[in-house]
Amino acid sequence: MKKTRVSQQKSRGGCNTCKRNKIKCDEHKPHCHNCLSRGIECGGYTKVFKFKEIKSARGGRANSASNSEDTDIFQLQPSDSQLSQVFHHAAQSITGKTCEQLVLEQHLARKGKNPRLASELETVLREFRGKPSVSLCPSSSSDWLVKEQSPFLFEVPQLPYSFAHYHKTQFVYNSFDVSTSNVLCVYVASHLNPWRTEIMPLADKYPIIFDLLGMIVCSHLGAKNPDFKAMGLEFKVRAYHQLSRGLTNNLFPNDICLMSCILLALDEFWDNKSRTDLSHLRSASYFVDRRLRSKTPDPRFQFLLSAWQYMRVISRTTLLNPALGFRSAYQPRLVSDGHTIDHIMGMSQELFAILDSLIDAIELVKNVPEHAYHPDLIEKVRGLQYSLVHWEPPKDGLELWTAEEVADHKVTAQSYRYATLILLQNAFPQVERYLTPRELSFRVREELSTLRLSGGASVVMHVFPLFMAACEAFTAAEKQWFRTKTAAVFDAISSNNIKRMTSVMEEVWKRKCLLKTHYESLNMPVAPDDHLLSGLKSYASWFTVAADWKIDIFVG
């Protein structure tokens, strides 16, 4: 007798993380047990609302928000005013959200750019829900480019900051001026900070700049107080809206588009999601190429090239994503803003060029057994090691900075040099070690111990060397030093990605102890910085931890 196969109904209500990894989800809310048991962050659940196609008052058919994935979401505005009211009232009464917010959530979730957005919005809006006085999407194309900022959906949280009681415009400008701009630049003197002197004055001419500054301010302050996330989302939606219109109608110069992509990419890195959307950083590379090809580039915005170089190289260091590579006949390896001390890379400009070349080599072998590395590639890496060992900080063109600032930047650059050597030697065991990883880690500790966290602007560059050196710590005293230092850096710059970096550091230390115990049980005593423990492809490396946890780490 033939057995009848019992059909099982497919579950389509799993969390976003399980869906992305194509594994079964137990659908427990608010966080599924599957993700919790694996020790990863649950992406939450996205609610997708579908509206039936109805006829408008004129007999025409309504445009469906889900007809095509390639449709520009910012063009989805019903032409019939009565139909528009039906959509808005239905969305507001059912979900407490506007129609535009729902369309944006569905689009981002469908594209995989921000699968947690809907679940985050559900929590945030429950506390900050309010009635909008104007729609996020204007009723006509002539309304979108206005100098007077429209009211926001959310009120400024009343927090113990001196600017909390100001008007929202003053809140953004003051917060960016006294806080966030300091994280984007290593200069102590405010008159040298290009984000203050070049970008802020253009906000009247290009309203998108104001929304981008508001977005990045809320993202920065939100690291210590999540109440800012709701208002930051409002700024971000408005910025997306204007950027889409501006690109479609060619309303923005190339450098404004480049600056927009850089800040949107930084917001993604600071958002502390499991996976990072790299589309903004890749888009920035397109506008960089256009600037490099231009015969008359605007000299005011040369600093945007170094900001892009810093973000691209730092993100490549831990993501090892070939999509972030950049090749142009117009672009040399060394990109800076023209000053001896770059506004974001400090004195480490040449070191970033070397690090960029090193990541090229690592990306070629990250899926190749170590015994199969090509001899020519190993020889190239030896050349990079030689450049690092013999590198010296610049000595001329330092008149703009005080002796104390110059000393800080020299020490920071040296810590970058040692951290890059750690990465190089752990990735290529065929290259003879200049110093052992723990010795290099100790050198980084020595350098960073002398730096000021209060009043020393170079602290924004400490994250990369701090992370690379911390992964080589082994004794309890060493680990405690790095815990304390990392907490101090977070307190100084409020960068949200440091929280995940700290979790990875702790896991690396835990795995190194387990792995060392395992080898000793096999009568194979190994040193704490033996390649079996410290190698990039070791079970105890940060690279393996990030792959096992399915997360991205940003160390900038």
C-alpha positions as CSV (number, residue, x, y, z in Angstrom):
1,M,0.0,0.0,0.0
2,K,1.3,3.4,-1.0
3,K,2.1,5.7,1.9
4,T,0.5,9.1,1.6
5,R,3.0,11.9,2.2
6,V,1.8,14.3,4.8
7,S,2.2,17.8,3.5
8,Q,3.5,20.3,5.9
9,Q,2.6,24.0,5.7
10,K,5.6,26.2,5.1
11,S,6.3,28.8,7.8
12,R,6.8,32.3,6.3
13,G,6.8,34.1,9.7
14,G,10.4,33.5,10.7
15,C,12.8,36.1,12.0
16,N,14.9,38.1,9.5
17,T,18.2,36.5,10.6
18,C,16.9,32.9,10.1
19,K,15.4,33.9,6.8
20,R,18.7,35.4,5.6
21,N,20.6,32.3,6.7
22,K,17.9,30.0,5.3
23,I,17.4,28.0,8.4
24,K,14.3,27.0,10.4
25,C,13.0,29.5,12.9
26,D,10.9,28.7,16.0
27,E,9.2,32.1,15.5
28,H,9.3,32.9,19.2
29,K,8.9,36.6,19.8
30,P,10.3,39.1,20.4
31,H,13.6,37.2,19.8
32,C,13.7,33.6,18.5
33,H,15.3,30.9,20.6
34,N,17.3,29.7,17.6
35,C,19.3,32.9,17.4
36,L,19.7,33.2,21.2
37,S,21.0,29.7,21.4
38,R,23.6,30.4,18.7
39,G,24.7,33.5,20.5
40,I,23.8,35.9,17.7
41,E,21.6,38.9,17.5
42,C,18.0,38.2,16.3
43,G,16.9,40.4,13.5
44,G,13.3,40.6,14.6
45,Y,10.2,40.2,12.5
46,T,9.1,42.3,9.6
47,K,5.4,43.0,9.1
48,V,4.5,43.2,5.5
49,F,1.2,44.9,4.8
50,K,-0.5,44.4,1.4
51,F,-3.3,46.6,0.1
52,K,-5.8,45.3,-2.3
53,E,-5.9,47.0,-5.7
54,I,-8.9,49.3,-5.7
55,K,-10.3,51.7,-8.3
56,S,-9.9,55.4,-7.8
57,A,-12.6,58.0,-8.0
58,R,-11.8,58.4,-11.7
59,G,-12.0,54.7,-12.4
60,G,-8.3,54.2,-12.8
61,R,-6.3,51.6,-10.9
62,A,-4.2,52.5,-7.9
63,N,-0.4,51.9,-8.1
64,S,0.6,49.1,-5.9
65,A,3.6,49.6,-3.6
66,S,4.7,46.0,-4.1
67,N,4.3,45.6,-7.9
68,S,8.0,45.8,-8.7
69,E,11.1,45.6,-6.7
70,D,12.8,48.0,-9.0
71,T,10.3,50.7,-8.6
72,D,11.7,53.9,-6.9
73,I,9.9,54.0,-3.6
74,F,10.2,57.8,-3.5
75,Q,8.1,58.0,-6.6
76,L,5.2,56.0,-5.1
77,Q,2.8,58.8,-4.6
78,P,-0.9,58.2,-5.5
79,S,-2.0,60.7,-8.1
80,D,-5.6,60.7,-6.9
81,S,-6.0,62.8,-3.7
82,Q,-9.0,60.8,-2.5
83,L,-7.1,57.6,-3.0
84,S,-4.1,59.0,-1.2
85,Q,-6.2,59.9,1.8
86,V,-7.6,56.3,1.9
87,F,-4.1,54.9,2.0
88,H,-2.8,57.3,4.6
89,H,-5.8,56.8,6.9
90,A,-5.7,53.0,6.6
91,A,-2.0,52.9,7.3
92,Q,-2.3,55.3,10.3
93,S,-5.3,53.6,11.9
94,I,-3.9,50.0,11.5
95,T,-0.2,50.5,12.2
96,G,0.2,54.0,13.6
97,K,2.6,54.7,10.8
98,T,2.4,56.7,7.6
99,C,2.0,55.0,4.2
100,E,5.5,56.3,3.2
101,Q,7.1,54.7,6.3
102,L,5.5,51.3,5.5
103,V,6.6,51.4,1.9
104,L,10.2,52.3,3.1
105,E,10.2,49.4,5.6
106,Q,9.0,46.9,3.0
107,H,11.5,48.1,0.4
108,L,14.5,47.9,2.8
109,A,13.5,44.6,4.1
110,R,13.0,43.2,0.6
111,K,16.4,44.5,-0.5
112,G,18.1,43.1,2.6
113,K,19.5,46.6,3.4
114,N,17.9,46.9,6.9
115,P,15.9,43.9,7.8
116,R,15.5,45.0,11.4
117,L,14.0,48.4,10.5
118,A,10.3,47.4,10.9
119,S,10.8,45.7,14.2
120,E,12.9,48.6,15.5
121,L,10.3,51.1,14.3
122,E,7.6,49.1,16.1
123,T,9.4,49.5,19.4
124,V,10.5,53.1,18.9
125,L,7.2,54.4,17.6
126,R,5.3,52.9,20.6
127,E,7.1,55.5,22.8
128,F,7.4,58.4,20.4
129,R,4.3,58.1,18.3
130,G,2.9,61.5,17.3
131,K,0.7,63.0,14.7
132,P,2.7,64.4,11.8
133,S,1.7,67.9,10.7
134,V,3.1,67.3,7.2
135,S,3.7,64.1,5.2
136,L,7.2,63.0,4.6
137,C,6.5,62.9,0.9
138,P,5.4,66.2,-0.5
139,S,2.3,66.6,-2.5
140,S,4.1,68.1,-5.5
141,S,7.6,68.1,-6.8
142,S,8.0,71.8,-6.1
143,D,7.6,71.3,-2.3
144,W,10.6,69.1,-1.6
145,L,13.5,71.6,-1.8
146,V,12.6,74.1,1.0
147,K,14.9,76.2,3.2
148,E,12.6,76.2,6.2
149,Q,12.7,72.7,7.7
150,S,9.3,71.0,8.1
151,P,8.1,69.8,11.5
152,F,9.3,66.4,12.6
153,L,7.3,63.4,13.7
154,F,9.1,63.2,17.0
155,E,9.9,65.7,19.6
156,V,13.5,66.1,20.8
157,P,13.9,63.9,23.9
158,Q,14.4,66.0,27.0
159,L,17.8,64.8,28.0
160,P,20.4,66.3,30.4
161,Y,22.3,68.0,27.5
162,S,22.7,71.8,27.4
163,F,21.2,71.8,23.9
164,A,18.1,69.7,24.6
165,H,15.8,72.7,25.0
166,Y,16.8,74.4,21.8
167,H,14.8,74.4,18.6
168,K,15.6,71.3,16.5
169,T,17.7,73.3,14.0
170,Q,19.8,74.6,16.9
171,F,20.0,71.2,18.4
172,V,21.5,69.7,15.2
173,Y,23.9,72.5,14.6
174,N,25.1,72.8,18.2
175,S,25.4,69.0,18.7
176,F,27.3,68.6,15.5
177,D,29.6,71.6,16.3
178,V,30.5,70.6,19.8
179,S,30.3,66.8,19.6
180,T,29.9,64.8,16.4
181,S,32.2,66.8,14.2
182,N,35.0,66.1,16.7
183,V,34.6,62.3,15.9
184,L,35.0,63.0,12.2
185,C,38.3,64.9,12.5
186,V,41.5,64.6,14.5
187,Y,42.2,68.3,14.7
188,V,41.8,70.0,18.1
189,A,41.4,73.5,16.6
190,S,37.8,74.0,15.4
191,H,38.9,76.4,12.6
192,L,40.8,73.6,11.0
193,N,37.9,71.1,11.0
194,P,36.6,70.9,7.4
195,W,33.3,69.5,8.5
196,R,32.7,72.7,10.4
197,T,34.2,75.2,8.0
198,E,33.2,73.7,4.6
199,I,30.0,71.5,5.2
200,M,28.0,73.3,7.8
201,P,27.8,76.7,5.9
202,L,26.3,74.9,2.9
203,A,23.2,73.6,4.8
204,D,21.2,76.7,3.8
205,K,21.9,76.1,0.1
206,Y,21.4,72.3,0.2
207,P,18.8,71.3,2.8
208,I,19.9,67.6,2.5
209,I,23.0,68.6,4.4
210,F,21.0,69.6,7.4
211,D,19.1,66.3,7.4
212,L,22.4,64.3,7.0
213,L,23.9,66.2,9.9
214,G,20.8,65.5,12.0
215,M,21.0,61.9,11.1
216,I,24.6,61.5,12.0
217,V,24.2,63.5,15.2
218,C,21.4,61.3,16.4
219,S,23.3,58.1,15.4
220,H,26.3,59.4,17.4
221,L,24.4,60.5,20.5
222,G,22.2,57.3,20.2
223,A,25.2,55.2,21.2
224,K,24.7,56.3,24.8
225,N,21.0,57.2,24.7
226,P,18.7,55.2,22.3
227,D,16.0,57.8,22.6
228,F,17.7,59.7,19.8
229,K,17.2,56.8,17.3
230,A,13.6,57.8,16.6
231,M,14.5,61.4,15.6
232,G,17.5,60.1,13.6
233,L,15.3,57.9,11.5
234,E,13.2,60.9,10.6
235,F,16.3,62.8,9.4
236,K,17.4,59.7,7.5
237,V,14.1,59.3,5.6
238,R,14.2,62.9,4.6
239,A,17.8,62.7,3.4
240,Y,17.0,59.6,1.3
241,H,14.0,61.4,-0.1
242,Q,16.1,64.5,-1.1
243,L,19.0,62.4,-2.4
244,S,16.8,60.4,-4.6
245,R,15.2,63.5,-6.1
246,G,18.5,65.3,-6.4
247,L,20.2,62.4,-8.3
248,T,17.1,62.0,-10.6
249,N,17.0,65.7,-11.5
250,N,20.8,66.3,-11.3
251,L,20.4,69.0,-8.7
252,F,23.5,68.2,-6.6
253,P,27.1,68.7,-7.5
254,N,29.3,65.6,-7.4
255,D,31.0,66.5,-4.0
256,I,27.6,66.9,-2.3
257,C,26.6,63.4,-3.5
258,L,30.0,62.1,-2.3
259,M,29.5,63.7,1.1
260,S,26.0,62.2,1.4
261,C,27.2,58.7,0.6
262,I,30.0,59.0,3.2
263,L,27.7,60.0,6.0
264,L,25.0,57.4,5.0
265,A,27.8,54.8,5.1
266,L,29.0,56.0,8.5
267,D,25.4,55.8,9.8
268,E,25.3,52.2,8.7
269,F,28.5,51.3,10.5
270,W,27.4,53.0,13.7
271,D,24.0,51.3,13.6
272,N,25.5,48.2,15.1
273,K,23.5,45.7,12.9
274,S,24.8,42.2,12.4
275,R,25.4,42.8,8.8
276,T,26.4,46.1,7.3
277,D,24.9,47.5,4.0
278,L,27.9,48.5,1.9
279,S,26.0,50.1,-1.0
280,H,26.6,53.6,0.3
281,L,30.3,53.1,0.5
282,R,30.4,51.6,-3.0
283,S,28.4,54.5,-4.3
284,A,30.9,56.9,-2.7
285,S,33.6,55.2,-4.8
286,Y,31.7,56.1,-7.9
287,F,31.6,59.7,-7.0
288,V,35.3,59.6,-6.0
289,D,36.1,58.3,-9.5
290,R,34.1,61.1,-11.0
291,R,35.9,63.7,-8.9
292,L,39.3,62.2,-9.9
293,R,38.4,62.4,-13.5
294,S,37.2,66.0,-13.3
295,K,39.5,68.6,-14.7
296,T,38.3,71.3,-12.3
297,P,37.6,69.7,-8.9
298,D,36.4,71.9,-6.1
299,P,39.5,72.4,-3.8
300,R,37.3,72.9,-0.8
301,F,36.2,69.3,-0.8
302,Q,39.6,67.5,-1.1
303,F,39.1,66.3,2.5
304,L,36.2,64.1,1.3
305,L,38.7,61.9,-0.5
306,S,40.6,61.2,2.7
307,A,37.4,60.6,4.6
308,W,36.4,58.1,1.9
309,Q,39.9,56.5,2.0
310,Y,39.8,56.1,5.8
311,M,36.3,54.5,5.8
312,R,37.0,52.2,2.9
313,V,40.4,50.9,4.1
314,I,39.3,50.5,7.8
315,S,36.1,48.6,6.7
316,R,38.1,46.4,4.3
317,T,40.5,45.5,7.2
318,T,37.9,43.5,9.1
319,L,35.2,42.8,6.4
320,L,37.7,41.6,3.8
321,N,35.1,42.3,1.2
322,P,36.4,42.5,-2.4
323,A,33.5,44.8,-3.3
324,L,35.3,47.6,-1.4
325,G,38.3,47.5,-3.6
326,F,38.9,50.5,-5.8
327,R,40.9,50.7,-9.0
328,S,41.2,53.8,-11.1
329,A,43.9,55.1,-13.4
330,Y,43.4,58.5,-11.8
331,Q,43.8,57.3,-8.1
332,P,47.2,56.8,-6.5
333,R,47.4,54.6,-3.4
334,L,48.1,57.6,-1.2
335,V,45.0,59.8,-0.9
336,S,44.9,62.7,1.6
337,D,43.6,66.2,2.0
338,G,47.0,67.7,1.3
339,H,48.1,68.4,4.8
340,T,51.0,66.7,6.6
341,I,48.5,65.7,9.3
342,D,45.4,64.6,7.5
343,H,42.1,65.6,9.0
344,I,41.1,61.9,9.7
345,M,44.2,59.8,9.0
346,G,46.6,62.0,10.9
347,M,50.2,61.1,10.1
348,S,49.2,57.6,9.0
349,Q,48.5,58.5,5.4
350,E,51.3,56.3,4.0
351,L,50.4,53.5,6.5
352,F,46.8,53.5,5.1
353,A,48.2,53.0,1.6
354,I,50.3,50.1,2.8
355,L,47.3,48.6,4.7
356,D,45.2,48.9,1.6
357,S,47.7,46.9,-0.4
358,L,48.0,44.3,2.4
359,I,44.2,43.8,2.4
360,D,44.4,43.2,-1.4
361,A,46.8,40.3,-0.7
362,I,44.8,38.9,2.2
363,E,41.6,38.9,0.1
364,L,43.5,36.7,-2.5
365,V,44.3,34.0,0.1
366,K,41.5,34.2,2.7
367,N,39.9,31.0,1.2
368,V,43.3,29.3,0.2
369,P,45.2,26.9,2.4
370,E,48.3,28.5,3.9
371,H,50.6,26.0,2.2
372,A,49.3,27.0,-1.2
373,Y,50.1,30.7,-1.1
374,H,51.8,31.9,-4.3
375,P,55.5,32.7,-3.9
376,D,55.2,36.0,-5.8
377,L,52.4,37.1,-3.4
378,I,54.5,36.2,-0.4
379,E,57.4,38.2,-1.8
380,K,55.1,41.2,-2.3
381,V,54.0,40.9,1.4
382,R,57.6,40.9,2.5
383,G,58.0,44.2,0.7
384,L,55.1,45.6,2.6
385,Q,56.6,44.4,5.8
386,Y,59.9,46.1,5.0
387,S,58.0,49.3,4.3
388,L,56.3,49.1,7.7
389,V,59.4,48.3,9.7
390,H,61.3,51.2,8.2
391,W,58.5,53.7,8.2
392,E,59.0,57.0,10.0
393,P,56.6,59.8,10.7
394,P,56.9,63.1,8.6
395,K,59.0,65.9,10.1
396,D,58.1,68.9,7.9
397,G,55.0,70.9,7.4
398,L,53.8,70.8,11.0
399,E,53.5,74.5,11.7
400,L,49.7,74.4,12.0
401,W,49.7,72.2,15.1
402,T,51.1,72.5,18.6
403,A,54.0,70.4,19.8
404,E,51.6,68.4,22.0
405,E,49.3,67.6,19.1
406,V,52.2,66.6,16.9
407,A,53.4,64.2,19.6
408,D,50.0,62.7,19.9
409,H,49.7,62.1,16.2
410,K,53.2,60.5,16.0
411,V,52.3,58.1,18.8
412,T,49.0,57.2,17.1
413,A,50.7,56.6,13.8
414,Q,53.3,54.3,15.5
415,S,50.4,52.3,17.0
416,Y,48.9,51.9,13.5
417,R,52.3,50.7,12.2
418,Y,52.5,48.0,14.9
419,A,48.9,47.0,14.5
420,T,49.3,46.6,10.7
421,L,52.4,44.4,11.4
422,I,50.3,42.2,13.6
423,L,47.7,41.7,10.9
424,L,50.4,41.0,8.2
425,Q,52.3,38.4,10.2
426,N,49.1,36.6,11.4
427,A,47.8,36.4,7.8
428,F,51.1,35.3,6.3
429,P,53.0,32.8,8.4
430,Q,55.6,32.4,5.6
431,V,56.9,35.9,6.4
432,E,59.6,36.0,9.1
433,R,58.3,37.8,12.2
434,Y,59.7,41.2,12.9
435,L,58.5,40.8,16.5
436,T,56.1,38.3,18.0
437,P,52.4,39.3,18.0
438,R,52.5,39.8,21.8
439,E,55.6,41.9,21.6
440,L,53.8,44.1,18.9
441,S,50.7,44.2,21.1
442,F,52.9,45.4,24.0
443,R,54.3,48.1,21.7
444,V,50.8,49.3,20.9
445,R,50.0,49.4,24.6
446,E,53.1,51.5,25.3
447,E,52.1,54.0,22.6
448,L,48.5,54.3,23.5
449,S,49.2,54.6,27.2
450,T,50.9,57.9,26.6
451,L,48.0,59.5,24.7
452,R,45.5,61.9,26.1
453,L,41.8,60.8,26.0
454,S,40.6,64.2,27.2
455,G,41.5,67.0,24.8
456,G,43.4,64.7,22.4
457,A,41.6,64.6,19.1
458,S,43.6,61.6,17.8
459,V,41.6,59.3,20.1
460,V,39.2,58.8,17.2
461,M,41.9,56.8,15.5
462,H,42.7,54.5,18.4
463,V,40.0,51.9,17.6
464,F,41.9,49.9,14.9
465,P,45.2,49.5,16.8
466,L,43.4,48.9,20.1
467,F,41.4,46.0,18.6
468,M,44.3,44.3,16.8
469,A,46.5,44.5,19.9
470,A,43.8,43.4,22.3
471,C,43.3,40.2,20.3
472,E,46.9,39.2,21.3
473,A,46.3,39.8,25.0
474,F,46.6,36.6,27.1
475,T,47.2,37.3,30.8
476,A,44.5,38.7,33.1
477,A,46.3,42.0,33.5
478,E,46.7,42.5,29.8
479,K,43.0,41.8,29.2
480,Q,41.9,44.1,32.0
481,W,44.1,46.9,30.5
482,F,42.4,46.6,27.1
483,R,38.9,46.4,28.7
484,T,39.6,49.6,30.6
485,K,41.1,51.4,27.6
486,T,38.3,50.3,25.3
487,A,35.7,51.6,27.7
488,A,37.5,54.9,28.0
489,V,37.7,55.3,24.2
490,F,34.0,54.5,23.9
491,D,33.2,57.1,26.6
492,A,35.4,59.7,24.7
493,I,34.0,59.2,21.2
494,S,30.6,57.4,21.7
495,S,31.0,55.1,18.7
496,N,28.4,52.4,18.8
497,N,30.5,49.8,16.9
498,I,32.9,49.6,19.9
499,K,30.3,47.5,21.8
500,R,30.4,44.7,19.2
501,M,34.2,45.0,19.0
502,T,34.4,44.4,22.7
503,S,32.3,41.3,22.5
504,V,34.6,39.9,19.8
505,M,37.7,40.6,21.9
506,E,36.2,38.6,24.8
507,E,35.3,35.7,22.6
508,V,38.9,35.7,21.1
509,W,40.4,35.5,24.6
510,K,38.0,32.7,25.6
511,R,38.8,30.7,22.5
512,K,42.6,31.1,22.9
513,C,42.4,29.7,26.4
514,L,40.4,26.7,25.1
515,L,42.6,26.1,22.1
516,K,45.8,26.3,24.2
517,T,44.4,23.8,26.7
518,H,43.4,21.5,23.8
519,Y,46.9,21.5,22.3
520,E,48.5,20.9,25.8
521,S,46.2,17.9,26.3
522,L,47.8,16.5,23.1
523,N,51.3,17.1,24.5
524,M,51.7,20.0,22.1
525,P,52.7,23.0,24.3
526,V,52.2,26.3,22.4
527,A,53.0,29.9,23.2
528,P,50.0,32.3,23.6
529,D,51.0,34.0,20.3
530,D,51.9,30.8,18.4
531,H,50.5,30.9,14.9
532,L,48.2,28.0,15.8
533,L,46.4,30.4,18.2
534,S,47.0,33.9,16.6
535,G,46.9,33.0,12.9
536,L,44.1,34.8,10.9
537,K,42.5,31.4,10.1
538,S,42.9,30.0,13.6
539,Y,39.7,29.0,15.5
540,A,40.6,31.7,18.0
541,S,41.1,34.6,15.6
542,W,38.7,37.6,15.3
543,F,38.2,36.7,11.7
544,T,36.8,33.3,12.5
545,V,34.7,34.7,15.4
546,A,33.1,37.2,13.0
547,A,32.4,34.4,10.5
548,D,31.0,32.1,13.1
549,W,28.7,34.8,14.5
550,K,27.8,36.0,11.0
551,I,28.5,39.6,12.0
552,D,30.5,42.5,10.5
553,I,33.0,44.5,12.6
554,F,33.9,48.1,11.9
555,V,37.1,49.2,13.8
556,G,37.0,52.9,13.0
